[in-house]
Amino acid sequence: MPSASVSWGSRNHLVAAAREHRLVLERDPEAAAAGLSAGELLLMALGACVAGTLRNHTSVSRMPIRTLEVRLEAYRLDGPSRYDDVTIRVLIDGALTDRQLATVERVASACRVHNSLHGGIKSRVSVALEQPTP
């Protein structure tokens, strides 16, 4: 089961961790050079899932693809605060037939993160006081 943590760093920075990896996130849009926003991270996760799923499928299918890039955009909405209307564009350098392109589109929308977002994610929030170590 995947797991991750996010903790406060200095100023408005957050530090996200998963396994041995660390990533700085930024809460202040004016200081965006310091780190990624949570929305950017969400889009990157979705893009990585789409690209990875396509890499696996097109390799096995031996599709003649030289390069592939996934570009994503989303709108930020209020009431409740959320991201919506995500656009996923898959740009391919290769000689694919119309049938292969249709397959790529079908496979792209079948990655695990896309399925999770599309199906609605159940989540639970709990809050606990951490006891100081004696």
C-alpha positions in Angstrom: 0.0 0.0 0.0 1.5 3.4 -0.9 2.0 5.8 1.9 3.4 9.4 2.3 3.8 12.1 4.8 3.8 15.9 4.7 5.3 18.1 7.5 5.9 21.7 8.1 9.3 23.0 6.9 10.6 26.5 7.2 8.3 29.5 6.5 5.6 28.5 4.1 7.4 25.3 2.9 6.0 21.8 3.4 8.2 18.7 3.0 6.6 15.7 1.5 8.1 12.3 1.9 7.6 8.9 0.4 10.0 6.0 1.0 13.5 7.6 0.8 12.4 10.6 -1.3 11.8 14.2 -0.2 10.1 17.0 -2.1 9.6 20.6 -1.1 6.1 22.0 -1.6 5.2 25.7 -1.5 2.1 27.2 0.0 2.8 30.8 -1.0 2.1 31.4 -4.8 4.3 34.5 -4.7 7.3 32.3 -3.8 6.6 29.5 -6.3 10.3 29.2 -7.1 10.9 27.6 -3.7 8.8 24.5 -4.5 5.8 22.9 -6.2 2.3 23.6 -5.2 0.0 20.7 -4.2 -2.0 21.2 -7.4 1.1 20.9 -9.5 2.0 17.7 -7.6 -1.5 16.3 -8.2 -1.1 17.0 -12.0 2.4 15.5 -12.0 1.1 12.3 -10.3 -1.7 12.0 -12.9 0.7 12.7 -15.7 3.3 10.2 -14.5 0.6 7.6 -14.2 -0.7 8.2 -17.7 2.9 8.3 -19.2 4.0 5.2 -17.4 0.9 3.2 -18.3 1.3 4.2 -21.9 5.0 3.3 -21.9 4.2 -0.2 -20.6 1.4 -0.7 -23.1 3.1 0.8 -26.2 6.3 -1.2 -25.5 4.4 -4.5 -25.3 2.4 -3.6 -28.3 5.5 -2.5 -30.2 4.0 0.8 -31.3 6.5 2.9 -33.3 6.7 5.8 -30.8 10.0 7.8 -30.5 8.9 10.2 -27.8 5.8 10.8 -25.7 4.9 13.7 -23.5 1.9 14.2 -21.3 0.8 17.9 -20.6 -1.9 18.6 -18.0 -3.9 21.7 -16.9 -6.6 22.1 -14.4 -8.9 24.9 -13.1 -8.9 25.9 -9.5 -12.4 26.3 -8.1 -13.9 27.5 -4.9 -17.0 26.4 -2.8 -15.6 23.9 -1.9 -11.9 24.6 -2.9 -10.8 22.0 -5.4 -9.3 21.3 -8.8 -11.6 20.4 -11.7 -11.8 20.1 -15.5 -8.4 18.6 -15.9 -7.1 18.5 -19.5 -4.7 15.7 -20.4 -2.9 16.0 -23.7 -0.7 13.2 -24.9 1.8 14.4 -27.5 3.4 11.6 -29.5 6.3 11.5 -32.0 5.7 8.4 -34.0 3.9 6.9 -37.0 0.7 5.5 -35.5 -2.5 4.5 -37.3 -5.9 5.9 -36.3 -6.6 2.6 -34.6 -3.4 2.8 -32.6 -4.2 6.4 -31.6 -7.6 5.3 -30.4 -5.9 2.5 -28.3 -3.5 5.0 -26.8 -6.4 7.3 -25.8 -8.3 4.4 -24.2 -5.2 3.2 -22.3 -4.3 6.7 -21.2 -7.6 7.1 -19.5 -7.2 3.7 -17.7 -4.3 4.5 -15.5 -4.7 3.9 -11.7 -4.6 7.6 -10.7 -7.0 8.6 -13.4 -9.4 5.8 -12.3 -9.1 6.9 -8.7 -9.9 10.5 -9.5 -12.6 9.7 -11.9 -14.3 7.2 -9.6 -14.1 9.5 -6.5 -11.7 8.9 -3.7 -12.9 8.0 -0.3 -10.8 9.6 2.4 -10.9 9.9 6.2 -9.3 12.6 8.3 -8.3 12.0 11.9 -6.5 14.4 14.3 -4.4 13.3 17.3 -2.1 15.0 19.8 1.4 13.6 19.6 2.7 12.8 23.0 6.1 14.3 23.8 9.0 11.8 24.3 10.1 11.7 27.9 
